[in-house]
């Protein structure tokens, strides 16, 4: 695939917009929100990330990642016109068919907005098929919020309820959102669980403290979904990096209900 755009989302976090070298292949390509792929920097290796753009938008895909290792550094150095490898899609997906007619609550932290963003745009592009849409998103600091241009757009829409927050001490004088950790801000928002499905993604510690909040708000854990893609490596169930007990995230996920996550081994 060819890099057609590079976007600096936050310090050390980049988005690559990719187009297929083979136009026919690009036209045939399809996936579902929540699936992932392997992205290659030739000579340096490959990494699994979600497809961050929605399947409702054709002709390109996007991936967002944090530059933290050899492969992501190489991908982060990519410039417009460069070639990267791509294989996918892999894994399961968010149950968008079962979400139709429901109120949707998206809860995300940091770079965890990437897989949620894919589903958000999927729902917004088919807006008439869903009920109320609420997005609760936060990061450690205002600087580390990703997709800032889209946060502005979502905040201006009259059919989206956006709640954005940063951790205490992470705000700037011009910050117009809330200050507080995502789970606490979510609980204070008092979102209703009636006819609702929740999607959660973020650092493991955020997920750990968010699920009890959703339970207190009345959400059935079978109707709360998350993605564990940050544990994956090979994407094919061969390397053993992503196994949690008898579960292989890349083969059985990466999307799981909260009920299944809560039943996973304590060490997770």
NORBELRA-V664926 format. One record per helix or strand of 3 or more residues. SS is the DSSP state (2 for helix, 1 for strand). FROM is the first residue (numbers start at 1). TO is the last residue. If there is no record, write none. Layout:
# NORBELRA-V664926
ss->SS from->FROM to->TO
ss->SS from->FROM to->TO
This chain:
# NORBELRA-V664926
ss->1 from->2 to->10
ss->1 from->13 to->19
ss->2 from->23 to->28
ss->1 from->36 to->41
ss->1 from->45 to->50
ss->1 from->61 to->66
ss->2 from->70 to->76
ss->1 from->85 to->90
ss->2 from->96 to->99
ss->1 from->103 to->109
ss->2 from->110 to->125
ss->2 from->127 to->129
ss->1 from->133 to->139
ss->2 from->142 to->144
ss->2 from->148 to->156
ss->1 from->161 to->166
ss->2 from->182 to->189
ss->1 from->196 to->201
ss->2 from->204 to->216
ss->2 from->221 to->223
ss->1 from->224 to->227
ss->2 from->229 to->231
ss->2 from->249 to->252
ss->1 from->255 to->257
ss->2 from->258 to->262
